[in-house]
Amino acid sequence: MAVTAETELTAAIERLAQLADQQGVPDVAATLQELAQRVQRHEFRLAVAGQFKRGKSTVINALLGRALLPADVLPLTSVPTIVGQGPENRASVVLQTGATLSIPLEDLPAFATEIHNPGNVRGVEHIAVEIPDRMPVSNLSLIDLPGIGSTVEANSRIAYASLDMADAAILVTGADPPLTEPELRFLETLTRRVARVFVVQNKRDLFSEGDWQRAAAFNADQVAAILGPTTIYGVSARDALAAKRHVDAQHLQASGWVDFESALVGFFRLERQGVWQASLWGKVSSAVHPVLEGLAVREAVLGAPVENLRERLRRVQERAQDVHRLRDDASVLLRRDLGRELQALDRRLAAWAAETRTALNDALPHLATAGAQRRQETPNPLLEAAGDAAARQLADEEAAWRAWWQGRLDAMTKMGDRLARDIRQAYAEEWGVQWTTSTALVLPRPEIALRLSAVDRTSFFPDVSESLLGFMPAGLRRRLVMRKTERQIWEVVDQFQGRVRHAVASAAEVMVSELLTRLRDELGHWEQRLAAVVETTVAEREAAEDARPRMAAELAARQAAWRRGLDDVNTALQPSPTEQGSERLAPPP
């Protein structure tokens, strides 16, 4: 984009920000001001996102050619971290309060990681990191997002909420396991929020070629159902980072990184400008359209006869209450469904416990004939059998509960969409409002967090001293071992059954409560925003009916100012004939 057009675009967005300030919508003003600053910086933001422990931070480190972001075996990233080019190494922590802290890079883990900032207890909005190193392409910022799907539900929520920061994205997945249901749901959301998505299958160095290719084929089929035919780049980000640091071209090629980075650079050379412009326009429009929507409501109310305003408002409120009752009914039905599913779980666990006790008791005679020394020297087949039975049940329960949860989540999301449309339709019918934004209600998807503990692998054999066993007759020793072992089998199986029941019930209750809370909050957001506008306008009309012409003129002027501002931004985004072939937002530094 030429300097002149860039200056015009920045000025147009800043004028909209000033208009938002003047009209008392500071959150819109802040969003627009931040977008104007991004235009001034020629900044393109590329998010690196996906399920926890897929190696997202390592992918960014490999793109940078340095180990900048912390990486670990635990779910690590807890807040969005934006990495861009600057004059020196520095980091700024932007808090949710609006305050900013300057920190050295070595203190980054204290604010960015789940270990030191669990569940984002420090209240960090995001972290901005600047490094003097050259980026893969000019004017690029990389966003490291928290991973979805871990037991830390806040991380998933932050990841979904942060997608609007990005212009394009890299979804990092893997081979073990291949693409999961939460990842596919996240990818669906990602495609609606950014204009371009790259898919990377990471950790290639950990698999045989056959296993890797089978996983790649599976992932390709899953991705194609959402994105259409898409290249999945198989890489080892860890090997690529090591190869870059040692300037080892051969190992860099073997890591699969060259093909991926070449595709990324090619995208920036050929598609960057169009994607950036579409992304910027979408962000400006999303910020402004709710304001225009509120003004449209006011315009409709001002045009209605004053004598029946209160009656029309009462009808809208009654319909809103009907929607609330439907929402509450849905809550009752969902919890009843949860209760039934927990009863089914109890039946499954009881059947498993009976089968497992029978199977383990059948193995007792063989074990009782073995001497104590032999039991210490060889693997305990009873213990192995118990562990295998527990692992199979855990896998079955996780699959069953994921399927149950996904079905309920889909149903409640559709209900939320319908109820939101009902509320907005009530206002539309009473005031004749043509909505400028989608009527869809977007429910963030809380991820299922069933991480059921494995069976306690303590010995099933009683703690009987060797000296005591040695003085006992063989028959008595055998009966003693069998009796105590049988009793301990029952105890351990019962304990495991109880732990699974508690873990599932606790996780399911948290997820159901979270979903219902979000449904209530989102519907409340729509209703409160629209109701406040209508009630304020009705009160103004009743207080000063003779002022209606003046109010209508002022309202028309405000709407016209917003539309002119949007038109100015749209005009500034259109390339001139001499810019049609431009490849970059700005020349490289």
C-alpha positions in Angstrom: 0.0 0.0 0.0 1.4 3.4 -1.0 2.3 5.8 1.7 -0.5 8.2 0.7 -3.2 5.6 0.8 -1.8 4.3 4.1 -2.0 7.8 5.6 -5.5 8.2 4.3 -6.5 4.9 5.8 -5.0 5.7 9.2 -6.7 9.1 9.2 -10.1 7.6 8.3 -9.9 5.0 11.1 -8.8 7.6 13.6 -11.7 9.8 12.6 -14.0 6.9 13.4 -12.3 6.5 16.7 -12.8 10.2 17.5 -16.4 9.9 16.6 -16.8 6.9 18.9 -15.3 9.0 21.7 -17.6 11.9 21.0 -20.7 9.6 21.0 -19.8 7.8 24.3 -18.7 4.4 23.1 -15.1 4.2 24.5 -14.7 0.5 23.9 -15.3 1.0 20.1 -12.9 4.0 20.2 -10.2 1.9 21.8 -10.6 -0.9 19.2 -10.5 1.5 16.3 -7.5 3.4 17.7 -5.6 0.1 18.0 -6.4 -0.8 14.4 -5.2 2.6 13.2 -1.9 2.0 15.0 -1.6 -1.4 13.3 -2.0 0.3 9.9 0.8 2.8 10.8 3.0 -0.1 11.7 2.2 -2.0 8.5 1.5 -4.9 10.9 0.1 -8.3 9.7 -0.7 -10.7 12.6 -0.3 -14.4 12.2 -1.7 -16.5 15.0 -0.2 -19.9 15.9 -3.0 -21.9 17.5 -4.2 -25.4 18.3 -4.5 -28.0 21.0 -2.3 -27.9 24.0 1.1 -29.6 23.7 1.2 -29.7 19.9 4.3 -27.5 20.0 2.9 -24.1 19.1 5.6 -22.1 20.9 8.3 -24.2 19.3 6.8 -23.5 15.9 7.1 -19.8 16.6 10.7 -20.3 17.9 11.6 -22.1 14.7 10.1 -19.3 12.6 12.2 -16.8 14.6 15.3 -19.0 14.6 15.8 -18.6 18.3 14.4 -20.1 21.5 12.4 -17.0 22.6 9.2 -18.4 24.0 9.2 -21.0 26.8 8.4 -24.6 26.0 7.7 -27.5 28.3 6.1 -30.9 28.7 3.1 -29.3 30.5 0.4 -27.1 29.2 2.3 -23.8 29.2 1.0 -20.7 27.4 -1.7 -19.1 29.4 -2.2 -15.7 27.7 -1.7 -14.4 24.1 1.9 -13.4 23.4 2.5 -11.1 20.4 6.0 -11.2 19.0 7.1 -8.5 16.5 10.2 -6.7 15.3 11.6 -3.8 17.3 14.8 -1.9 18.0 15.8 -4.1 21.0 14.8 -7.1 23.1 11.9 -6.0 25.3 8.5 -7.1 26.5 5.4 -5.2 27.7 2.6 -6.9 29.8 -0.8 -5.3 29.1 -3.1 -5.9 32.0 -6.9 -6.2 31.8 -7.1 -3.0 33.9 -5.4 -1.1 31.0 -2.1 -0.7 32.8 1.2 -1.8 31.1 4.3 -3.3 32.7 7.7 -3.3 31.1 9.6 -6.5 31.9 12.9 -8.1 30.7 12.5 -11.1 28.3 13.8 -13.5 31.0 10.7 -12.6 33.1 8.4 -13.7 30.3 7.5 -17.1 31.9 6.2 -15.3 35.1 3.4 -13.8 33.1 2.9 -16.0 30.0 3.0 -19.5 31.4 0.4 -21.6 33.1 3.0 -22.7 35.7 3.6 -19.1 37.0 0.3 -17.5 36.0 -2.3 -20.4 36.4 -5.6 -19.6 34.9 -4.3 -16.1 34.2 -4.7 -15.1 37.8 -2.4 -12.0 37.1 -5.2 -10.6 34.9 -3.0 -10.3 31.7 -4.7 -9.1 28.6 -1.8 -9.9 26.3 2.0 -9.6 26.2 3.8 -7.7 23.4 7.4 -8.8 22.7 9.8 -7.0 20.5 13.1 -8.4 19.2 15.7 -6.9 16.8 16.0 -10.2 14.9 14.7 -10.2 11.3 11.3 -11.9 10.9 10.5 -14.4 8.1 8.9 -11.5 6.2 8.6 -7.8 6.9 6.0 -6.2 9.2 4.9 -9.6 10.6 3.8 -10.2 14.2 3.4 -13.7 15.5 0.7 -14.5 18.1 1.3 -17.5 20.5 -2.2 -18.4 21.7 -3.0 -20.7 24.7 -3.8 -24.2 23.8 -7.3 -25.6 23.7 -8.5 -28.8 25.3 -6.3 -29.0 28.4 -7.7 -29.3 31.9 -7.2 -25.5 32.3 -10.5 -24.4 30.8 -9.6 -20.7 31.0 -6.9 -21.4 28.4 -9.5 -22.6 25.9 -11.7 -19.6 26.6 -8.8 -17.2 26.1 -7.7 -18.9 22.9 -11.2 -18.5 21.3 -11.6 -15.0 22.5 -8.2 -13.9 21.1 -8.8 -15.1 17.5 -10.0 -11.6 16.5 -6.5 -10.3 17.1 -5.3 -12.3 14.0 -5.4 -11.7 10.2 -4.4 -15.3 9.4 -3.5 -18.4 11.4 -1.4 -21.5 11.6 -3.2 -24.5 13.1 -0.6 -26.8 14.7 -1.7 -30.4 15.1 0.1 -33.8 15.4 0.1 -37.5 14.8 -0.4 -38.9 18.3 -3.2 -38.4 18.6 -4.2 -37.2 15.1 -6.7 -34.4 14.8 -9.2 -34.5 17.7 -12.8 -33.4 17.9 -11.9 -30.2 19.9 -9.3 -29.4 17.2 -11.8 -29.8 14.4 -14.3 -27.6 16.2 -11.6 -25.0 16.8 -10.7 -25.1 13.1 -14.3 -24.5 12.1 -14.3 -21.4 14.3 -10.9 -20.3 13.0 -12.1 -20.4 9.4 -14.9 -18.0 10.3 -12.5 -15.5 12.1 -9.5 -15.3 9.8 -9.1 -15.3 6.0 -6.3 -17.9 5.6 -5.4 -20.9 7.7 -2.2 -23.0 7.3 -2.1 -26.5 8.9 1.1 -27.9 10.3 1.5 -31.5 11.6 4.3 -31.2 14.1 6.8 -33.5 15.9 7.7 -35.5 12.8 10.9 -36.6 14.5 9.0 -38.8 17.1 7.4 -41.2 14.6 8.2 -43.9 12.1 7.6 -43.0 8.5 4.6 -45.4 8.3 2.9 -44.1 11.4 3.5 -40.5 10.3 2.0 -41.0 6.9 -1.1 -42.8 8.2 -1.7 -39.9 10.6 -1.1 -37.4 7.8 -3.7 -39.1 5.6 -6.2 -39.1 8.4 -5.6 -35.5 9.2 -5.9 -34.5 5.5 -9.3 -36.1 5.3 -10.5 -34.4 8.4 -9.2 -31.0 7.3 -10.6 -31.3 3.8 -14.1 -31.6 5.2 -13.7 -28.1 6.6 -11.2 -26.3 4.4 -11.5 -28.3 1.2 -8.3 -29.9 -0.2 -5.5 -28.4 1.8 -1.7 -29.1 2.1 -0.7 -30.2 5.5 2.9 -29.5 6.2 4.7 -32.2 8.1 7.5 -30.7 10.2 9.7 -31.2 13.2 9.8 -27.6 14.7 12.3 -28.8 17.3 14.7 -30.1 14.7 14.1 -27.0 12.5 15.0 -24.7 15.4 18.2 -26.7 16.1 19.2 -26.7 12.4 18.7 -22.9 12.1 20.7 -22.3 15.3 23.6 -24.4 13.9 23.2 -23.2 10.3 22.6 -26.8 9.2 20.9 -26.7 5.8 20.7 -30.5 5.5 19.0 -31.1 8.8 16.7 -28.1 8.1 15.6 -29.8 4.9 15.1 -33.1 6.7 12.9 -31.5 9.3 10.3 -30.6 6.6 10.6 -26.9 7.5 11.8 -25.6 4.2 8.6 -26.5 2.3 6.4 -25.0 5.1 8.4 -21.7 5.4 8.6 -21.4 1.6 4.8 -21.7 1.4 4.4 -19.1 4.1 6.7 -16.6 2.4 4.9 -17.2 -0.9 1.6 -16.4 0.7 3.0 -13.1 2.0 4.5 -12.3 -1.4 1.3 -13.0 -3.3 -1.8 -12.9 -1.0 -0.8 -10.8 2.0 -2.3 -7.5 0.8 -5.7 -8.8 0.0 -6.0 -10.9 3.1 -4.9 -8.0 5.3 -7.3 -5.6 3.7 -10.2 -8.0 4.1 -9.3 -8.7 7.7 -8.9 -5.0 8.5 -12.3 -4.1 6.9 -13.9 -7.0 8.8 -12.5 -5.7 12.1 -13.6 -2.1 11.5 -17.1 -3.2 10.4 -17.5 -5.5 13.4 -16.6 -2.6 15.8 -18.9 -0.1 14.1 -22.0 -2.1 13.2 -23.3 -2.6 16.8 -23.3 1.2 17.1 -25.2 1.6 13.9 -27.6 -1.1 15.1 -28.3 0.9 18.3 -28.9 4.0 16.3 -31.3 2.2 14.0 -33.3 1.1 17.1 -33.5 4.7 18.3 -34.5 5.9 14.9 -37.4 3.3 14.8 -38.6 4.3 18.3 -38.5 8.0 17.5 -40.6 7.4 14.5 -43.4 5.6 16.4 -46.5 7.4 17.9 -45.7 8.4 21.5 -49.1 7.2 22.8 -48.4 3.5 22.3 -44.6 3.4 23.0 -45.1 1.9 26.4 -47.5 -0.7 25.2 -45.1 -1.8 22.4 -42.2 -1.9 24.9 -44.3 -4.1 27.2 -45.0 -6.5 24.4 -41.3 -6.8 23.6 -40.5 -7.4 27.3 -43.1 -10.1 27.5 -41.7 -11.9 24.5 -38.2 -11.6 26.1 -39.6 -13.2 29.2 -40.9 -16.1 27.1 -37.4 -16.5 25.7 -36.1 -16.6 29.3 -38.5 -19.3 30.2 -37.5 -21.4 27.2 -33.9 -21.0 28.3 -34.7 -22.1 31.9 -36.6 -25.1 30.5 -33.6 -26.0 28.5 -31.5 -25.8 31.7 -33.8 -28.2 33.4 -33.8 -30.6 30.5 -30.0 -30.5 30.2 -29.6 -31.3 33.9 -32.1 -34.1 33.7 -30.2 -35.5 30.7 -27.0 -35.3 32.7 -28.6 -37.2 35.6 -29.7 -40.0 33.3 -26.3 -40.2 31.7 -24.7 -40.5 35.2 -27.1 -43.3 36.0 -26.0 -45.0 32.8 -22.4 -44.5 33.9 -23.2 -46.2 37.3 -24.6 -49.2 35.5 -21.5 -49.4 33.2 -19.1 -49.1 36.1 -21.0 -51.7 38.1 -20.9 -54.2 35.2 -17.1 -53.4 34.7 -16.4 -54.0 38.4 -18.2 -57.3 38.5 -16.4 -58.5 35.4 -13.1 -57.3 36.6 -13.4 -58.9 40.0 -14.4 -62.2 38.4 -11.5 -62.1 36.0 -9.0 -61.2 38.7 -10.3 -63.8 41.1 -9.9 -66.5 38.4 -6.2 -65.6 38.3 -5.6 -66.0 42.0 -5.0 -69.8 42.2 -2.1 -69.4 39.8 -0.5 -66.6 41.8 -1.0 -68.2 45.2 1.2 -71.2 44.2 4.1 -68.9 43.4 6.6 -68.2 46.2 7.1 -64.7 47.6 10.6 -64.4 46.0 9.2 -65.3 42.6 6.5 -62.7 42.9 9.1 -60.0 43.7 11.3 -61.0 40.8 8.7 -61.3 38.0 6.0 -58.9 36.8 2.7 -59.2 38.6 0.2 -60.5 36.1 -2.7 -59.7 38.4 -1.5 -56.1 38.6 -1.1 -55.9 34.9 -4.6 -57.3 34.3 -6.1 -54.8 36.7 -4.3 -51.9 35.0 -5.4 -53.1 31.5 -9.0 -53.4 32.6 -8.9 -49.9 34.1 -7.2 -48.4 31.0 -9.9 -49.9 28.7 -12.7 -48.6 30.9 -11.1 -45.1 31.0 -10.8 -45.0 27.2 -14.4 -46.1 26.8 -15.7 -43.6 29.3 -13.8 -40.7 27.8 -15.1 -41.5 24.3 -18.7 -41.9 25.6 -18.6 -38.6 27.5 -17.0 -36.7 24.7 -19.8 -37.8 22.4 -22.5 -36.9 25.0 -21.0 -33.5 25.6 -20.5 -32.7 21.9 -24.1 -33.6 21.2 -25.4 -31.4 24.1 -23.2 -28.6 23.1 -24.4 -28.6 19.5 -28.0 -28.7 20.7 -27.6 -25.8 23.2 -25.7 -23.7 20.6 -28.5 -24.1 18.1 -31.0 -23.3 20.9 -29.0 -20.2 21.7 -29.1 -19.1 18.1 -32.8 -19.5 18.0 -33.5 -17.7 21.3 -31.3 -14.8 20.2 -33.2 -14.5 17.0 -36.5 -14.6 18.9 -35.4 -11.6 21.1 -34.2 -9.6 18.1 -37.2 -10.5 16.1 -39.4 -9.1 18.8 -37.7 -5.8 18.5 -37.7 -5.9 14.7 -41.5 -6.6 14.6 -42.3 -3.8 17.1 -40.0 -1.1 15.8 -39.4 -2.2 12.2 -35.6 -2.4 12.6 -33.5 -3.8 9.8 -30.5 -5.3 11.7 -27.0 -4.6 10.4 -25.3 -7.5 12.1 -25.8 -11.2 12.2 -28.6 -12.5 14.4 -26.5 -15.6 15.3 -25.5 -16.1 18.9 -22.0 -17.4 19.2 -21.4 -19.6 22.3 -17.7 -20.1 23.0 -17.1 -23.9 23.3 -15.8 -25.0 26.7 -13.7 -28.0 26.1 -14.3 -31.3 27.8 -11.7 -31.9 30.5 -12.0 -35.6 31.4 -8.6 -36.6 32.5 -9.5 -39.7 34.5 -6.8 -40.9 36.9 -5.4 -44.3 36.2 -6.0 -47.1 38.7 -3.8 -46.9 41.8 -1.0 -49.4 40.9 -0.3 -50.6 44.4 0.3 -54.3 44.9 -2.8 -56.5 45.2 -0.9 -58.7 47.6 -1.1 -58.2 51.4 1.9 -56.9 53.2 2.9 -60.2 55.0 6.4 -60.5 56.2 8.7 -63.2 54.6 9.6 -64.6 58.0 6.0 -65.2 58.9 5.3 -66.9 55.5 8.3 -69.0 55.9 7.1 -70.6 59.2 3.6 -71.2 57.9 2.5 -74.5 56.4 2.2 -74.3 52.6 -1.6 -74.8 52.6 -2.2 -72.2 55.3 0.0 -69.7 53.5 -1.9 -70.3 50.3 -5.3 -69.7 51.9 -4.0 -66.6 53.7 -2.6 -65.1 50.5 -5.8 -65.9 48.5 -8.2 -64.6 51.2 -6.4 -61.3 51.7 -5.7 -60.8 48.0 -9.4 -61.4 47.2 -10.5 -58.8 49.8 -7.9 -56.3 48.4 -9.1 -56.8 44.9 -12.7 -55.9 45.9 -11.4 -52.8 47.7 -9.2 -51.6 44.9 -11.8 -52.1 42.2 -14.4 -50.3 44.3 -12.0 -47.4 44.9 -11.3 -47.1 41.2 -15.0 -47.3 40.3 -15.7 -44.5 42.8 -12.8 -42.3 41.5 -14.1 -42.6 37.9 -17.6 -41.8 39.0 -16.5 -38.7 40.9 -14.2 -37.5 38.1 -16.8 -37.8 35.4 -19.6 -36.2 37.5 -17.4 -33.3 38.6 -16.2 -32.5 35.1 -19.7 -32.9 33.6 -21.2 -30.6 36.2 -18.6 -27.9 35.6 -19.1 -28.0 31.9 -22.9 -27.9 32.1 -22.8 -25.0 34.5 -20.3 -23.2 32.2 -22.5 -23.7 29.2 -25.7 -22.6 30.9 -23.9 -19.5 32.3 -22.7 -18.5 28.9 -26.1 -19.0 27.3 -27.6 -16.8 30.0 -24.9 -14.2 29.7 -25.0 -14.0 25.9 -28.8 -13.7 25.8 -28.6 -11.1 28.5 -26.1 -9.2 26.5 -28.4 -8.9 23.5 -31.5 -8.1 25.5 -29.9 -5.6 27.9 -28.2 -3.7 25.1 -31.3 -3.4 23.0 -33.7 -2.8 25.9 -31.5 0.0 27.3 -31.5 1.8 24.0 -35.3 1.5 23.6 -36.1 2.4 27.2 -33.8 5.5 27.1 -35.4 6.7 23.8 -38.9 6.1 25.1 -38.2 8.1 28.2 -36.7 10.9 26.1 -39.8 10.9 23.9 -42.2 11.1 26.8 -40.2 13.8 28.5 -40.0 16.1 25.5 -42.3 15.1 22.6 -41.9 18.5 21.1 -38.1 17.9 20.9 -38.7 14.8 18.6 -37.8 16.7 15.4 -34.5 17.9 16.9 -33.7 14.5 18.3 -34.5 12.8 14.9 -32.2 15.3 13.1 -29.4 14.7 15.6 -29.8 11.0 15.2 -29.8 11.2 11.4 -26.6 13.3 11.6 -24.9 10.7 13.9 -25.8 7.8 11.5 -24.6 9.8 8.5 -21.3 10.5 10.3 -20.7 6.8 11.0 -21.6 5.8 7.5 -19.3 8.4 6.0 -16.5 7.2 8.3 -17.0 3.6 7.0 -17.1 4.8 3.4 -13.8 6.7 4.0 -12.2 3.6 5.4 -13.5 1.4 2.5 -12.3 4.0 -0.1 -8.8 4.1 1.5 -8.6 0.3 1.4 -9.2 0.2 -2.4 -5.8 0.0 -4.2 -5.1 2.5 -6.9 -4.3 1.2 -10.4 -0.6 1.6 -9.7 -0.8 -0.6 -6.6 -2.6 -3.6 -8.1 0.6 -5.6 -8.3 2.1 -4.6 -5.0 3.3 -7.5 -2.9 4.0 -5.9 0.5 2.4 -3.5 2.9 5.7 -1.8 3.2 9.3 -2.4 2.0 11.4 -4.6 4.2 13.5 -2.7 6.8 
